[in-house]
Amino acid sequence: MRRSSTTTHCATRSGAHLIASGPASQQKAFLTELSDNSVAGLPYLFDFWAMAHQVPPDGDWRAWVVLGGRGAGKTRAGAEWVRAMAEGPRPLTRGRARRIAIIGETYDQAREVMVMGDSGIVACSPDDRGPEWIAGRKLLRWPNGAEAQVFSAFDPEALRGPQFDAVWADEVAKWKNGSATWDMVEFGLRLGSCPQAVVTTTPRNAPVLKEMLARSSTVVTHATTFDNAANLAPSFLAEVRRRYGGTRLGRQELDGVLLDDAEGALWTTAQLDGLIRKDIESLERIVVAVDPPVTGHKGSDACGIIVAGVVCKGPPHAWRGYVLEDASVQAARPLDWAKAAVAAYRRHGADRLVAEVNQGGDMVETIVRQIDPLISYRGVNARRGKIARAEPVAALYEQMRIKHARGLGELEDQMCLMTRAGFVGQGSPDRVDALVWAMHELMIAPAKAWQAPRLRRL
């Protein structure tokens, strides 16, 4: 653990957290034992205050990626790591790193956020060892001679030539020239016995980030926006929950989840981001579609259960579909998923329950009717492959004729892994299969029936 020259009392990290989370009497006793200088230095002892995702992992790693939502404390983690690398035990003592690169999406963002921001390097540094900002050289210089130069990811060629023993890169998933810039970083990160890089970023489906995460030399810590709630305005947290909770954008920007799109996917993240609707129209039909698992045990795939509705006024090209709920369940017994499907049917006042019967045959209807003998039920057979069935539904999405309610993140994740060559995710695309059956029942089959008499007259 680093020792500040202004702090004479130093606890281990585990001991510090026992005190920080202990009763007020224990905290008061601990602070009473400290000298005035020790109390003054305590705010700069980050090991005492840091959250788990802000602490560098153990081991011999090349890159540490801090993935997190907005306001999760990523910038503070990066700034404190730079401090830990540049500072020595005393103000003039050499630290682990002498030549550091600080790389932001743009030069202005690097300076205003990473260097001068509220959680930046200057704000986090104690007075006796804080670095000097040399604007003309875009450089921070510490009293012990360590230097950190600021770069823009827009200009990868500026990184050709300089060499470093430490790098802090921020928001790499937003870099326009991400892969080219990171190549230059790798070539320059060559000084010292163990040169390392810290990457702080909100995850996005960017090749440079995915390549970085795939390397065995990369370690990752993760946090959501709400993990840092103690340091964020309650009104901000309430507003982002209200506006983005349960959305795919919220999972990325708040939960810090990397949302993947497969190559050749029938649906993409960008497409799905524009589908969320707060207000649903008065629907003319609602169905619950069920994709039963092949087997019934704890290791089975989930049972896909999707609730959807339609407004079908006018010709088919004017019809609009709405996905209302993903009620899918991991059920060990057929009776359990049948109960979940019937509950969704009743909850939404559905007109029909549709279930694929390729695997279960009449058994599916028998199980459903054990729960509700009067339910409106129809079994459907898959005579075409999953992709052939899904493509007409994907076309409806391309035409912006289907919208989503909030809270469909797991369904949307599966959708972005359904490609024209097949499903590339884990297990079965149970949720997507149920979605496809719902839209066939609500929009595709009725549209064919609506058009058939007109085609015969022609």
N, C-alpha and C positions, 0 to 999 in steps of 0.2 A: 504494500500500500504506500502511495505517495505520502510524504510528510511535509506539511507546510512549515516554513520557518516561523510563522506566527502561531503555530499550534504545537504545544508541548505535550498534550495528551492525545494519544492515538489508539483507537480501538480497532480490533479486527472487524472485518465487514459483517460477519455474523453477529458479533457482539454489538456493533452499532445498530443493527436492525432490531435486535432484542430491546435495546433502549428506545429506539424510535417508535416501536409498536407497543411499548410497555405502558404501565399506568403512569398517571401524572406525577405521583410521588417519586417514582423511580427516575423519571426524567428530570425532576427538580433536583433530586439528590446528585445526579450526574453533572448537571450544569453548575451546581454550587461548588463542586470540586475543581472546576476549571478556573484558570487565571483569566484576567481580562483579555489578554492577548489570544488565549485559546478560544474564548467565546467569539472574539472578532474573526478568527480564522475558520471557525466551524462552517459558515455558509459556503466556503470554498473547498471543503472536503467532500467532493462529490460521492465518494464511496459510501458516505454516511446517508446521503439522501437519494441516491439513484434507485430507480425501479429496475426490475430484473432484466427487462429488454434493453436497458441502457448500459449494461455492464458487459465489457468485452468477454466473449467466451474463452475458456481455457483451450489449450492445444496449439499446434503449429499450423495456423491458417494463413492463407495469402490474402483473402478478402473476407471482411465481416459485413454482411448486409443487414441493415436494420430496416425491416419492412413495417410500415405502420400507417394508420389512418391520419387524417388531418389533425394536427395538434396533439399527436401521441407522444411528443417529446423526442422526436428524431434529431432535430437540430441541436438540442442540448446534448444528446449523446455524442454527436459528431464533434461538437466544440470541446467537450470535456475530454474526449479521446485525444484530440490534437494537443490540448494542454498537457495531458499525461505523457505524451510522446516528447514534447518540446521542453518541458520543465524538468529540472533536477531537484534534488532534496533541498538545495538552497538557491537563492536567486541567480547566482553566477555559476552554479554547478551545471555541467553538461547533462542534458537529458538523453533519451534513447534516440531521438531523431534530430538531425541538423538541417535537413533540406526537405521541406514539406510542400506539397501541392494542394491547393484548395480550388476545387473545380465546381462551378455552378452552371446552370443552363445558360446564363448570360453573365457577363462581368458585373453588371449592376446588381443582379440578384445575389451573386456571390458576396459582393461587398456589403450590401444592405442587410442580408439575412445571415450569412455564415460568419462574417467578420464583425459587423457593427450592430446586428440585430439584438433584440431583447434576450435571446438565448444564444447569441453568437460568442465568438472567442473573446472579444474585448470585454463584454459584460460579465463573462464567467471568470475572468482572471483577477486575482488579488493585486492590490496596488504594488506590492514589493516585487512582483515578477511579471506584471502585465506587459504585453508586447506593444511596441510603438508602430503605428500605421504610417507608412511612407507612401503617400498617395501617388507621387510621380512614378514610382517603381511598381505600384500595385503589390506591395510587400508588407508583411508583418515581421518585425524583428524583436526578439526577446533579449533581455539583459545578458543572458548567457551566450548570445551569438546565434541561436537557432533562428532560421528564417522560414517563412511560409509565403509562397508566391501565389497570387490569385489568377485563375485562368477562366476563360469562357469555353463551354463545350461547343459553341458555334465555330470555333477556330481550332480544330485539331492540329493544324500545322504549327501552332504556337507551342505545342508540347513536344515537337520534334527537336531534340537537342538537350533540353534540361534533363537532369536526373535527380531522383528523390529516394529517400528512405521511408517516407510515409506519404499517403494521399488520403484526403477526405473529398469524396465526390457526393454531391447532393442532387436528388431528383433525377437520377440517370434515366428513369423510364420516360422522362419528358424530353430528353436530348434529341434534337433533330438529326444530328450526326453521331448518334450514340455509339454504333459499332466502330466507326473510324476513330472517334475520340478515345474510346477505351483501348483500342489497339495501341495508340500513342502512349497512353498511361502505362500499359503493360511494359512497353519498351523502356520507359523512363524509370520505372520502379525497380531500381537495381543497386541501390547503395546499402551498405551495412550488411549485417549477418542475417537479418530477417526482415526485409522490407515488406510492409503491409499497407493495405488500403481499407478504409471504412466507407461504405456506401449507405447513405440514408435516403430512403425514397418511399413514396406512396406507390404501391404496385400498379403497373399497367402492362398490357400485353405487348411488351417491346422486346424485340430480338436480343438486344444487348443485355437486358435483365434476365431473360430466360436462359441465355447462354451462361451467364455468370452463376446463376443458381444451380445449373447442372454440373458445375465443376466440383470435384472432390475436395479441392482446396478452399472452398467457400463455406463459411458458417453463417447461420441466419438466426436472428432474434426477431420477435414479432409482437406487435401491440395494436390495440384498437384505439380510436379516439377516446373512448370512454374509460380506458385504463388510466388516463391522465386527467380524469374529471376534476380532481382536487385543484388543478391549476387552470381550469377553463371556466368561463362564465356560465352559470346555470342557464341563462337565457339562450346562449349559443347551443348548448347541448339539447335543450328542449326543442329548439327550432329545427336543428338538423335531424333529430329523431322524427319529428313530425313530417318533414319534407322528404327525407331520404330513407327512413327506416323501412326495411323490407324490400328495397329496390336493389337492382343490380349495381347501380351507381353508388348507392350507399354501402354495399358490401366492399366495393373497391376503395372509396374515398374515406369511409369511416371505420370499417372493420379491417382494412388493410389486406384484403384477400386478392391474390393474383388470379384474375379471371382469364381463363385460357380460351382461345379460339383455335380450333383445329384447321389445318390447311384444307381448303375446299369445303368448309362447313356450310350447311344449308342455312344456318342462322349465324349472325355475328353479334358481338357485344355492342358495336356501334348501332346496329339495327334495333336491337332490343331495348337500348337505352331510351329510345323515343316512343316506347309503347305504353308507358305507365299512364293510367287514367285514374284520377281521384273519384270522379263522378261517373257512374255507370248508367246508361240509358235504361228506360223501361224495356225489359227483355220480353220477347214473344215466346221463346222456348228456352228451357234450361235442361241440360242433360248432365248426368254423371257417367263418365267413361272409366272402365276398369280394365287394367291389364294384369291378370292374375299371374303370380309366380308359378314356375313349372313345378316346383316342389314345395313342401310345407314344413320347413324346419328352420332352426335359428340361422343357418348359413345361407338361406335362400335369398334371392334377389327381393327387393321391395315389391310390394303390390302397388302399381301405379294407379292412382285415383285422382282424376282431374274433373273439376266442375267448370262448365262453360255454358255460355248463352249466346243468343243471336237476336238481332233486329233485322227482320227480313221483309221490309216494306219495298215495293217496287221490284224491278228486275234483279237477277242475282248479282250483277256487278255493283249494285247499291247496298247489298247486305253487309252487315258489320257484326263481327264476332267478338266476344269478350271472354277471356279466361279469368274465372272468378276465384278459384281456390285450387291449391295443390294439397289434397288430403291423403297423399300416399302414406303407407305405413309399412314398417318392417314387422311382419306377423308370422309367427311360427305355425299357426293353425289357420286353415281356410276360413273357419268360422270367425276369426278375429278380423281378417281383412273384409269379410262380407259385412260384419257389423259396422266397420268404419265407412264402407261405401253406402250402406243404407242410412247411416247417420248423416252423411253429406247430402244425400238425396232429400231427407226430411228437412235439414237445416236450410236448404236453398229453395225448397218447394219445387223440386225438379219435376219435369214432365216424363222423363224416361231414364232408366239405367241401362247402359250399353256395356257389354262385357265380351272380350275376346274369348272364344270357346275352343280354339284349336287344341289346347292341351287338356282342358277339363271336360269338354263336351257338355252333356246335360248336367253333370255334377255341379257346375257353376250356378246354373239356375236353381237347382235343388237347394244348394246352401243358402242362396240369397232369399229364397222363399221360406226357408225355415225361420227367418227373421221377420219378413213381411210378405205374407202370401198374396197380398193385393198390389204389390209394387208393379209399375209398368216396366217391363223388362224385355230386352231384345239381345239375343246372342249374335255375334258377328264372327265370321270366319276370315282368316287372313289367307287369301288366295294369291296375293302378290307379296313380294319381299318388303322389308321394313322401309327401305329407301324409296322404292316405287310408290308406296303408300304415303310417305312423308313429303315427297316433292310437290304434289298439288297443294298441300297445306303450307309449305314454305313459300309457294307462289302467292298465296293469300297474304302472307306477311310482307312480301316484297311490294304488294299493292297497298300496304298500310290499311288493310281491311280487318285486322285482328288487333285488339288492344289487351293489355294485361292489368289486372289489379296488383296491388302491392303484395309483397311476401312470397314471390314465386322464384326466389333465387336458385333453389336446387333444380327446379325444372329448367330454368334458363341456362344453368351451367350445362345440363345434359344436352340442351338444344345446340349449344355452341360446339359440342363434340360429335355431333351427327354430321357425317360427311357423305359425299356421293359414293365413296368407297366403303362406307359402313360406319358403325359407331366405334370411336377410338378411346372411349373412357373405360372405367372399371365396371365390370358386371354388365348388366342389361340396361338398355335405355327405357326402363319401365315407365317413367313419367312421360317421356316423349311419345311412347307408344299409346298411352292413354290419351294424351293430347290429340294425336292424329285421329284416333277413333272418334273423339268428341267432335272434331271439326268435320270429319266425314259425315257424321250423323246430322250435324246442324247446317252445314253449308254446301258440301260437295255433292252428296247424294240428292238432296232436295233441288239443287240447281240443275242436275241432270234430268230429274223428273219434270221440272218446270220447262226445260228446253225441248224435251222429247216431242210433245204434240206439235210444236212449231216446226221442228225439223221434218216431221211426217207430212205436214201441209206443204212444205217446200218440195 
